[in-house]
């Protein structure tokens, strides 16, 4: 079988964001994180949905988690710097 690049819930979250359905996307990213905790791409998507939904406190908490995970990274993802856009 082919390798899976993204967990299905994360892929669904990305699609729902493209369709401008952040509430549904948030649920998908949360499901993804239930199966793969601290997955950076899912956390980025979750932070983006939280910001879009106006949940600033949750977005800041998710971004703080990302910073902890990535603190030793040489090149943090650009998405971390733009999750509130």
TIVO-2410 file (N, C-alpha, C; in nm, 3 decimals):
# residues 85
REC num residu      c1      c2      c3 atome chaine
REC   1      X   0.083  -0.120   0.000     N      A
REC   1      X   0.000   0.000   0.000    CA      A
REC   1      X   0.087   0.126   0.000     C      A
REC   2      X   0.034   0.233  -0.050     N      A
REC   2      X   0.111   0.358  -0.051    CA      A
REC   2      X   0.128   0.414   0.090     C      A
REC   3      X   0.232   0.491   0.108     N      A
REC   3      X   0.255   0.556   0.237    CA      A
REC   3      X   0.152   0.667   0.258     C      A
REC   4      X   0.113   0.686   0.381     N      A
REC   4      X   0.016   0.790   0.414    CA      A
REC   4      X   0.091   0.914   0.458     C      A
REC   5      X   0.075   1.023   0.383     N      A
REC   5      X   0.146   1.146   0.414    CA      A
REC   5      X   0.083   1.221   0.531     C      A
REC   6      X  -0.048   1.212   0.542     N      A
REC   6      X  -0.121   1.282   0.649    CA      A
REC   6      X  -0.229   1.190   0.704     C      A
REC   7      X  -0.254   1.198   0.834     N      A
REC   7      X  -0.367   1.124   0.890    CA      A
REC   7      X  -0.498   1.176   0.827     C      A
REC   8      X  -0.591   1.088   0.808     N      A
REC   8      X  -0.718   1.126   0.743    CA      A
REC   8      X  -0.787   1.244   0.810     C      A
REC   9      X  -0.798   1.247   0.944     N      A
REC   9      X  -0.866   1.363   1.005    CA      A
REC   9      X  -0.794   1.495   0.977     C      A
REC  10      X  -0.661   1.491   0.971     N      A
REC  10      X  -0.586   1.613   0.941    CA      A
REC  10      X  -0.612   1.659   0.797     C      A
REC  11      X  -0.615   1.564   0.706     N      A
REC  11      X  -0.645   1.595   0.567    CA      A
REC  11      X  -0.786   1.654   0.555     C      A
REC  12      X  -0.880   1.596   0.629     N      A
REC  12      X  -1.017   1.649   0.631    CA      A
REC  12      X  -1.019   1.791   0.687     C      A
REC  13      X  -0.944   1.815   0.794     N      A
REC  13      X  -0.937   1.949   0.851    CA      A
REC  13      X  -0.885   2.050   0.751     C      A
REC  14      X  -0.781   2.013   0.677     N      A
REC  14      X  -0.728   2.103   0.573    CA      A
REC  14      X  -0.834   2.134   0.468     C      A
REC  15      X  -0.906   2.031   0.426     N      A
REC  15      X  -1.011   2.050   0.325    CA      A
REC  15      X  -1.122   2.140   0.378     C      A
REC  16      X  -1.163   2.116   0.501     N      A
REC  16      X  -1.270   2.197   0.560    CA      A
REC  16      X  -1.227   2.343   0.576     C      A
REC  17      X  -1.100   2.366   0.605     N      A
REC  17      X  -1.050   2.504   0.610    CA      A
REC  17      X  -1.061   2.569   0.472     C      A
REC  18      X  -1.024   2.495   0.368     N      A
REC  18      X  -1.035   2.549   0.233    CA      A
REC  18      X  -1.180   2.582   0.198     C      A
REC  19      X  -1.273   2.504   0.253     N      A
REC  19      X  -1.415   2.525   0.227    CA      A
REC  19      X  -1.477   2.628   0.322     C      A
REC  20      X  -1.392   2.692   0.401     N      A
REC  20      X  -1.433   2.796   0.495    CA      A
REC  20      X  -1.534   2.742   0.598     C      A
REC  21      X  -1.500   2.625   0.652     N      A
REC  21      X  -1.581   2.563   0.757    CA      A
REC  21      X  -1.492   2.539   0.880     C      A
REC  22      X  -1.450   2.648   0.946     N      A
REC  22      X  -1.353   2.632   1.055    CA      A
REC  22      X  -1.404   2.552   1.175     C      A
REC  23      X  -1.531   2.558   1.206     N      A
REC  23      X  -1.583   2.482   1.321    CA      A
REC  23      X  -1.568   2.332   1.296     C      A
REC  24      X  -1.602   2.289   1.175     N      A
REC  24      X  -1.587   2.148   1.141    CA      A
REC  24      X  -1.439   2.110   1.130     C      A
REC  25      X  -1.359   2.202   1.079     N      A
REC  25      X  -1.215   2.177   1.068    CA      A
REC  25      X  -1.154   2.159   1.206     C      A
REC  26      X  -1.198   2.240   1.300     N      A
REC  26      X  -1.146   2.230   1.437    CA      A
REC  26      X  -1.170   2.091   1.493     C      A
REC  27      X  -1.290   2.038   1.473     N      A
REC  27      X  -1.322   1.903   1.521    CA      A
REC  27      X  -1.230   1.799   1.455     C      A
REC  28      X  -1.205   1.815   1.326     N      A
REC  28      X  -1.119   1.721   1.255    CA      A
REC  28      X  -0.976   1.725   1.308     C      A
REC  29      X  -0.924   1.846   1.331     N      A
REC  29      X  -0.788   1.857   1.385    CA      A
REC  29      X  -0.781   1.801   1.527     C      A
REC  30      X  -0.884   1.824   1.606     N      A
REC  30      X  -0.886   1.768   1.742    CA      A
REC  30      X  -0.889   1.616   1.737     C      A
REC  31      X  -0.963   1.560   1.642     N      A
REC  31      X  -0.965   1.414   1.626    CA      A
REC  31      X  -0.827   1.363   1.585     C      A
REC  32      X  -0.764   1.433   1.493     N      A
REC  32      X  -0.630   1.394   1.450    CA      A
REC  32      X  -0.534   1.393   1.569     C      A
REC  33      X  -0.542   1.496   1.653     N      A
REC  33      X  -0.453   1.506   1.768    CA      A
REC  33      X  -0.484   1.401   1.875     C      A
REC  34      X  -0.606   1.351   1.879     N      A
REC  34      X  -0.639   1.244   1.972    CA      A
REC  34      X  -0.564   1.116   1.934     C      A
REC  35      X  -0.540   1.098   1.805     N      A
REC  35      X  -0.469   0.979   1.757    CA      A
REC  35      X  -0.318   1.001   1.747     C      A
REC  36      X  -0.278   1.122   1.717     N      A
REC  36      X  -0.135   1.154   1.701    CA      A
REC  36      X  -0.105   1.284   1.777     C      A
REC  37      X  -0.095   1.273   1.910     N      A
REC  37      X  -0.071   1.393   1.992    CA      A
REC  37      X   0.058   1.464   1.951     C      A
REC  38      X   0.056   1.593   1.959     N      A
REC  38      X   0.169   1.681   1.931    CA      A
REC  38      X   0.216   1.675   1.786     C      A
REC  39      X   0.131   1.632   1.695     N      A
REC  39      X   0.166   1.636   1.553    CA      A
REC  39      X   0.161   1.783   1.510     C      A
REC  40      X   0.273   1.833   1.462     N      A
REC  40      X   0.288   1.976   1.434    CA      A
REC  40      X   0.185   2.024   1.332     C      A
REC  41      X   0.166   1.952   1.223     N      A
REC  41      X   0.073   1.998   1.120    CA      A
REC  41      X  -0.070   2.007   1.173     C      A
REC  42      X  -0.109   1.912   1.257     N      A
REC  42      X  -0.244   1.917   1.316    CA      A
REC  42      X  -0.256   2.032   1.415     C      A
REC  43      X  -0.151   2.056   1.492     N      A
REC  43      X  -0.154   2.169   1.585    CA      A
REC  43      X  -0.161   2.302   1.510     C      A
REC  44      X  -0.090   2.312   1.399     N      A
REC  44      X  -0.096   2.434   1.318    CA      A
REC  44      X  -0.238   2.456   1.266     C      A
REC  45      X  -0.300   2.350   1.216     N      A
REC  45      X  -0.437   2.361   1.167    CA      A
REC  45      X  -0.533   2.398   1.278     C      A
REC  46      X  -0.514   2.338   1.395     N      A
REC  46      X  -0.601   2.369   1.509    CA      A
REC  46      X  -0.586   2.515   1.549     C      A
REC  47      X  -0.462   2.564   1.557     N      A
REC  47      X  -0.441   2.705   1.592    CA      A
REC  47      X  -0.507   2.797   1.491     C      A
REC  48      X  -0.498   2.762   1.365     N      A
REC  48      X  -0.559   2.843   1.260    CA      A
REC  48      X  -0.711   2.847   1.276     C      A
REC  49      X  -0.772   2.730   1.302     N      A
REC  49      X  -0.918   2.727   1.318    CA      A
REC  49      X  -0.961   2.803   1.443     C      A
REC  50      X  -0.885   2.788   1.551     N      A
REC  50      X  -0.919   2.859   1.674    CA      A
REC  50      X  -0.917   3.010   1.651     C      A
REC  51      X  -0.815   3.055   1.579     N      A
REC  51      X  -0.807   3.199   1.549    CA      A
REC  51      X  -0.923   3.243   1.462     C      A
REC  52      X  -0.956   3.164   1.361     N      A
REC  52      X  -1.067   3.200   1.273    CA      A
REC  52      X  -1.200   3.205   1.347     C      A
REC  53      X  -1.213   3.120   1.448     N      A
REC  53      X  -1.337   3.117   1.527    CA      A
REC  53      X  -1.339   3.220   1.638     C      A
REC  54      X  -1.230   3.298   1.649     N      A
REC  54      X  -1.225   3.403   1.750    CA      A
REC  54      X  -1.189   3.353   1.889     C      A
REC  55      X  -1.142   3.230   1.899     N      A
REC  55      X  -1.103   3.174   2.029    CA      A
REC  55      X  -0.955   3.204   2.052     C      A
REC  56      X  -0.929   3.328   2.082     N      A
REC  56      X  -0.790   3.377   2.093    CA      A
REC  56      X  -0.712   3.305   2.202     C      A
REC  57      X  -0.774   3.280   2.316     N      A
REC  57      X  -0.705   3.213   2.426    CA      A
REC  57      X  -0.661   3.072   2.386     C      A
REC  58      X  -0.751   2.999   2.321     N      A
REC  58      X  -0.717   2.864   2.277    CA      A
REC  58      X  -0.608   2.866   2.170     C      A
REC  59      X  -0.617   2.962   2.077     N      A
REC  59      X  -0.515   2.974   1.972    CA      A
REC  59      X  -0.379   3.003   2.034     C      A
REC  60      X  -0.375   3.092   2.132     N      A
REC  60      X  -0.249   3.125   2.198    CA      A
REC  60      X  -0.192   3.005   2.273     C      A
REC  61      X  -0.279   2.927   2.335     N      A
REC  61      X  -0.234   2.807   2.408    CA      A
REC  61      X  -0.178   2.704   2.309     C      A
REC  62      X  -0.246   2.684   2.197     N      A
REC  62      X  -0.198   2.590   2.096    CA      A
REC  62      X  -0.065   2.637   2.038     C      A
REC  63      X  -0.055   2.767   2.013     N      A
REC  63      X   0.071   2.821   1.961    CA      A
REC  63      X   0.184   2.806   2.063     C      A
REC  64      X   0.153   2.819   2.192     N      A
REC  64      X   0.255   2.799   2.297    CA      A
REC  64      X   0.303   2.654   2.297     C      A
REC  65      X   0.210   2.561   2.278     N      A
REC  65      X   0.246   2.420   2.267    CA      A
REC  65      X   0.339   2.398   2.148     C      A
REC  66      X   0.305   2.460   2.037     N      A
REC  66      X   0.389   2.448   1.918    CA      A
REC  66      X   0.529   2.504   1.942     C      A
REC  67      X   0.536   2.618   2.008     N      A
REC  67      X   0.668   2.677   2.037    CA      A
REC  67      X   0.752   2.584   2.125     C      A
REC  68      X   0.688   2.519   2.222     N      A
REC  68      X   0.761   2.423   2.306    CA      A
REC  68      X   0.814   2.307   2.224     C      A
REC  69      X   0.731   2.255   2.136     N      A
REC  69      X   0.772   2.143   2.052    CA      A
REC  69      X   0.886   2.184   1.958     C      A
REC  70      X   0.874   2.304   1.904     N      A
REC  70      X   0.968   2.348   1.800    CA      A
REC  70      X   1.085   2.431   1.853     C      A
REC  71      X   1.098   2.444   1.983     N      A
REC  71      X   1.200   2.534   2.037    CA      A
REC  71      X   1.341   2.497   1.995     C      A
REC  72      X   1.364   2.372   1.963     N      A
REC  72      X   1.497   2.329   1.920    CA      A
REC  72      X   1.508   2.317   1.769     C      A
REC  73      X   1.403   2.351   1.699     N      A
REC  73      X   1.404   2.342   1.554    CA      A
REC  73      X   1.483   2.458   1.493     C      A
REC  74      X   1.562   2.427   1.392     N      A
REC  74      X   1.637   2.532   1.323    CA      A
REC  74      X   1.547   2.620   1.239     C      A
REC  75      X   1.439   2.560   1.187     N      A
REC  75      X   1.351   2.631   1.094    CA      A
REC  75      X   1.205   2.602   1.128     C      A
REC  76      X   1.147   2.680   1.219     N      A
REC  76      X   1.005   2.657   1.250    CA      A
REC  76      X   0.919   2.684   1.127     C      A
REC  77      X   0.809   2.612   1.111     N      A
REC  77      X   0.723   2.633   0.995    CA      A
REC  77      X   0.673   2.776   0.985     C      A
REC  78      X   0.664   2.826   0.864     N      A
REC  78      X   0.611   2.960   0.842    CA      A
REC  78      X   0.468   2.971   0.895     C      A
REC  79      X   0.393   2.859   0.892     N      A
REC  79      X   0.255   2.860   0.940    CA      A
REC  79      X   0.245   2.903   1.085     C      A
REC  80      X   0.348   2.872   1.164     N      A
REC  80      X   0.344   2.910   1.305    CA      A
REC  80      X   0.343   3.061   1.319     C      A
REC  81      X   0.412   3.128   1.230     N      A
REC  81      X   0.416   3.274   1.235    CA      A
REC  81      X   0.290   3.337   1.176     C      A
REC  82      X   0.210   3.258   1.104     N      A
REC  82      X   0.095   3.318   1.035    CA      A
REC  82      X  -0.036   3.248   1.065     C      A
REC  83      X  -0.045   3.176   1.177     N      A
REC  83      X  -0.168   3.102   1.206    CA      A
REC  83      X  -0.288   3.192   1.231     C      A
REC  84      X  -0.262   3.319   1.261     N      A
REC  84      X  -0.374   3.410   1.289    CA      A
REC  84      X  -0.417   3.489   1.167     C      A
REC  85      X  -0.363   3.459   1.052     N      A
REC  85      X  -0.400   3.535   0.932    CA      A
REC  85      X  -0.526   3.482   0.872     C      A
***
